[in-house]
Each structure stands twice: as C-alpha cells, then as structure tokens.
C-alpha cells in the first residue's frame, strides 16, 4: 500500500523483499501457440530462455525536519486475494476478508494460469472461454447483496451467420458504476477489451466504520463455454481491497516502531 501514498515515509531502514515465481519463465510470457508449450510438470526444458540481468529500484529522498514521537498515521489501501476450485458449473463459496474491506472483485481463471504461457495470470479466462458464459452471480457482504436481484446473463455461440450474442453488458456497466469508472475523465476499459481480458466483476460496499463484518458469500453459475463444456477444475478468485492503517514512531530521526491499527 505504500506505493499509493502521497506523503513522505519517515527516515529509517526499509526492506523490500522480492520472491521470484518458480514458474517465472511461463508466467511472464503469453502465447496462443499451444504446440510450443512445454509444461513444467513434464520436466522438459522450456522452449525459450529469459534472463534477468538486474532489478533496479528508484527512491527520491529529501531533507525534512521530523519531530520525535508518533507520526501521522499512514492510511493505506491494500489487496488480498483468495482462490477456490469450482468443481461444478454452479457453486457457492464462503470467504473471510479483512473487516475494513471496501471493494470486492470476482473472476474465473484457468488452473494452469501462471505455469503455462497459453494461460496468462494477467487475464481472468477459463477453459473453452467459459468465463464469458456466466449465467448468474451474487455477492453478499456486510448485510448487502449485489446485484440485489440475480439476473440472467451469458454468452451464446455463433449462429449460422457467424454472429455471437453477449449478454454481459449489464454486468460490465454495473462494475463501472460500482467503482465510479463510468465518469472517469481518463475513460474506462471498453466492453470488448473487458471480455478479451476476461470478466472481472467489481462490487463496492459502503458500510459504517463500526461494521466489522468479515464473511463474504459468492454464488456463481456458469454454462458451457463457446468452445466446449465448463471445466470443473477452474479457479474462482475473490480479491478484497481494504483499508489499512499504520502508526509510526520516530526517535532521533529514525523509525523505531510500526504498529498496525484497525482501519
């Protein structure tokens, strides 16, 4: 969350830990050529090589007089990701999220995402494009259910004239309205790009700060994808965006204590 703050960080010793993905050669490349893929599980050599020569971090520093004692709180927005295997085309899931959660995102992803370059971890796409044929979705949190009415959506296969029918426009616009993206001066992601990247459904929950709810219920129903049946090893992702607060104490110009406070 510190990367999104617009205030300085007090002087001190900071540590940035980089944990490389063991499948980084597959996770950082995306290809549509399935015949060129060599899965890690086979033990075969990767068909291409990627070498990282160095990693650089740029930090700007400035001189500023900082009084000893407790500093103004750092107000951060952070993310936590959860995943479950969807063993059937219709299922319900329960998750426990931080009590300060404000936004929830739901998406479907192929189980090989991140370990097979055909399935990029940056896209929420399922086998046979089943991510597009979502028939119904509802998310319940903090006494609210969104959408309040379980409407029918989906994606129809091409008809004899080669035309596909997408019934996702309502869910697309709802995600834009939930996050306020529809009025963003910089514009928003268009429907076609949203579908190609894989639908990521967004829901915002404005709740009282005294409400410490942590339980989330997600109900999902998918139909067969345009290219075949729903894959029952698909992964459902829930991403929680929540508030975090940190109290820093400074002595002699150095950070001596960091305390997590309920946001």
matplotlib code that plots the C-alpha trace (Angstrom):
import matplotlib.pyplot as plt

x = [0.0, 2.9, 3.2, -0.1, 0.5, 1.1, 3.0, 6.7, 7.9, 9.9, 13.7, 14.6, 15.8, 13.3, 13.5, 11.9, 11.8, 11.4, 10.2, 10.6, 7.9, 9.4, 7.4, 8.5, 9.6, 6.0, 4.2, 5.8, 5.2, 1.8, 1.4, -1.5, 0.6, -0.2, 2.1, 5.1, 4.3, 6.3, 4.6, 6.8, 5.2, 6.8, 10.3, 11.1, 13.3, 11.5, 11.5, 12.8, 15.1, 14.6, 17.5, 17.1, 20.3, 19.4, 16.5, 16.6, 14.6, 14.5, 14.0, 13.7, 14.9, 14.7, 15.7, 12.9, 12.8, 10.7, 9.9, 10.4, 7.4, 4.3, 3.9, 0.7, -0.9, -0.2, -3.6, -3.1, -5.3, -4.2, -5.4, -5.8, -6.5, -8.4, -9.0, -11.2, -11.6, -15.0, -15.9, -19.2, -20.7, -22.9, -21.5, -21.4, -18.3, -17.5, -14.5, -13.2, -11.9, -10.4, -13.0, -12.1, -12.9, -14.5, -14.4, -14.6, -13.7, -14.7, -13.2, -12.7, -9.3, -7.8, -5.9, -2.7, -2.5, 1.0, 2.5, 1.5, 2.1, -1.1, -3.0, -1.7, -2.1, -2.9, -6.2, -9.3, -10.0, -11.3, -11.1, -13.3, -13.9, -16.4, -15.6, -17.8, -20.9, -21.7, -25.4, -25.7, -23.6, -24.4, -22.0, -23.2, -21.2, -21.9, -25.7, -25.8, -26.2, -25.1, -26.7, -29.8, -31.7, -30.0, -30.4, -29.7, -26.7, -24.5, -22.7, -24.3, -22.3, -22.1, -25.2, -25.2, -24.5, -21.3, -22.7, -22.2, -24.6, -23.1, -25.5, -22.8, -23.4, -25.4, -22.6, -20.0, -21.8, -22.5, -18.8, -18.1, -20.8, -19.7, -16.2, -17.1, -15.2, -18.0, -17.3, -13.5, -12.1, -9.5, -12.1, -12.7, -12.0, -14.4, -16.7, -14.6, -11.4, -13.1, -14.3, -11.0, -9.1, -11.7, -14.6, -13.6, -16.8, -16.4, -18.6, -18.3, -19.6, -20.1, -20.5, -20.3, -16.8, -18.2, -19.3, -16.6, -18.1, -15.6, -17.7, -18.4, -20.7, -20.3, -22.9, -21.8, -23.4, -21.7, -22.8, -20.8, -18.3, -18.4, -15.7, -16.9, -18.1, -17.3, -14.0, -14.6, -11.0, -11.4, -10.3, -12.6, -10.8, -12.0, -9.9, -10.6, -9.5, -9.3, -8.1, -5.0, -3.6, 0.0, 1.3, 5.0, 7.1, 10.3, 13.2, 16.4, 15.3, 14.8, 11.7, 11.7, 8.3, 5.5, 2.1, -0.9, -4.1, -7.7, -8.7]
y = [0.0, 2.4, 2.8, 4.6, 7.0, 10.7, 11.5, 11.0, 8.0, 8.8, 8.0, 4.5, 1.2, -0.3, -3.7, -4.7, -8.5, -9.9, -13.5, -14.8, -17.1, -20.5, -20.6, -17.1, -18.3, -19.4, -16.6, -13.7, -14.9, -15.2, -17.2, -18.6, -21.4, -24.4, -26.7, -24.6, -25.0, -27.3, -27.8, -27.7, -31.0, -32.9, -32.0, -30.9, -27.9, -24.7, -23.9, -20.4, -18.7, -15.5, -13.9, -11.0, -9.1, -6.8, -5.2, -1.6, 0.4, 4.2, 6.2, 10.0, 11.5, 15.0, 16.7, 17.5, 18.2, 15.5, 15.8, 12.8, 10.9, 9.4, 10.4, 11.0, 7.6, 6.0, 5.4, 2.6, 0.7, -2.9, -6.1, -9.7, -12.5, -15.8, -18.7, -21.8, -24.7, -24.6, -28.3, -27.7, -25.2, -23.9, -23.4, -21.2, -20.1, -18.5, -16.3, -14.4, -10.9, -8.1, -6.1, -2.9, -4.3, -1.7, -3.4, -7.0, -8.4, -11.8, -13.6, -17.1, -18.4, -21.5, -23.7, -23.5, -19.7, -18.7, -22.1, -22.3, -19.4, -20.2, -19.1, -15.7, -14.9, -11.3, -12.5, -14.0, -16.5, -20.1, -23.2, -23.1, -19.4, -20.5, -17.3, -15.4, -17.6, -16.6, -17.2, -15.7, -14.1, -12.6, -11.4, -11.0, -9.0, -6.7, -7.3, -6.3, -8.5, -7.4, -7.5, -7.4, -9.4, -12.4, -11.5, -13.8, -13.2, -15.3, -15.7, -17.5, -19.5, -18.2, -18.6, -19.8, -16.3, -16.2, -13.8, -14.3, -12.9, -11.4, -10.8, -9.3, -5.6, -5.2, -6.7, -4.7, -1.4, -2.3, -2.8, 0.6, 2.2, 0.5, 1.9, 5.2, 4.5, 5.5, 9.2, 8.9, 11.8, 9.4, 7.0, 3.3, -0.1, -0.8, -3.9, -5.8, -5.3, -6.3, -9.5, -10.4, -9.9, -12.0, -10.5, -9.2, -8.3, -5.4, -4.6, -1.7, -1.9, 1.4, 0.4, 2.1, 2.1, 0.3, -2.6, -5.2, -7.8, -10.3, -13.0, -13.0, -15.4, -15.7, -17.6, -18.4, -20.2, -20.8, -22.5, -24.3, -22.1, -21.1, -23.8, -26.6, -27.7, -25.9, -27.1, -28.3, -27.6, -23.8, -21.4, -18.8, -15.7, -13.2, -10.1, -7.8, -4.2, -2.9, 0.0, -0.4, 2.0, 2.1, 4.1, 5.0, 6.2, 8.2, 8.7, 10.6, 10.8, 7.0, 4.8, 2.8, 1.2, 0.4, -0.6, -1.9, -0.2, -1.2, 1.0]
z = [0.0, 0.5, -3.3, -3.4, -0.6, -1.4, 1.7, 2.6, 4.6, 7.7, 7.6, 8.6, 7.4, 4.9, 3.4, 0.0, -0.4, -4.0, -4.1, -7.7, -9.1, -9.6, -12.9, -14.0, -17.4, -18.1, -16.1, -17.9, -21.4, -23.2, -26.4, -28.4, -29.9, -27.7, -29.6, -28.4, -24.7, -22.5, -19.1, -16.0, -14.8, -17.7, -16.6, -20.2, -21.0, -21.5, -25.3, -24.6, -22.2, -20.2, -18.2, -15.8, -15.8, -12.9, -11.0, -10.1, -7.5, -7.7, -4.5, -4.1, -0.8, 0.6, 3.8, 6.2, 9.9, 11.6, 15.3, 17.5, 18.7, 17.0, 13.4, 11.4, 10.5, 7.2, 5.5, 3.0, 0.6, 0.2, -1.6, -0.5, -2.9, -2.3, -4.6, -4.7, -7.1, -8.8, -9.0, -10.7, -13.1, -10.2, -6.7, -3.6, -1.8, 1.6, 2.3, 5.3, 4.3, 6.4, 8.3, 6.6, 3.1, 0.8, -2.6, -3.8, -7.3, -8.6, -11.6, -13.1, -14.2, -15.8, -13.2, -15.3, -15.3, -14.2, -15.1, -18.8, -21.2, -23.0, -19.9, -18.7, -15.0, -16.1, -17.6, -16.0, -18.7, -18.3, -20.5, -23.6, -22.9, -20.2, -18.3, -20.8, -20.3, -16.7, -16.1, -12.7, -9.9, -6.5, -3.7, -0.1, 2.4, 5.4, 5.1, 1.5, -1.6, -5.1, -7.5, -5.3, -8.0, -9.6, -13.2, -16.1, -18.3, -20.6, -23.9, -26.9, -29.5, -33.1, -35.1, -38.7, -39.8, -37.6, -35.0, -31.3, -28.7, -25.4, -22.6, -20.3, -20.9, -17.7, -15.5, -17.4, -16.7, -13.2, -12.5, -14.0, -11.9, -8.7, -8.9, -10.5, -13.6, -15.9, -15.1, -15.1, -17.3, -18.5, -19.9, -19.0, -20.4, -23.3, -23.4, -26.0, -24.0, -20.8, -22.4, -24.0, -20.8, -19.0, -17.0, -13.6, -11.7, -9.2, -6.2, -3.8, -0.2, 1.6, 5.2, 8.6, 10.1, 13.1, 11.0, 11.4, 9.0, 7.6, 6.0, 2.2, 0.3, -3.5, -5.7, -9.2, -12.1, -15.5, -18.6, -21.3, -23.0, -26.7, -27.3, -25.1, -21.6, -18.4, -16.9, -13.3, -12.3, -12.9, -10.2, -8.7, -7.4, -4.8, -4.4, -1.4, -1.4, 2.1, 4.3, 6.4, 9.0, 10.3, 13.3, 13.1, 15.9, 15.3, 17.6, 16.7, 13.1, 12.7, 12.7, 15.9, 15.9, 13.4, 14.8, 12.8, 13.8, 12.9, 9.9]

ax = plt.figure().add_subplot(projection="3d")
ax.plot(x, y, z, "-o")
ax.set_aspect("equal")
plt.show()
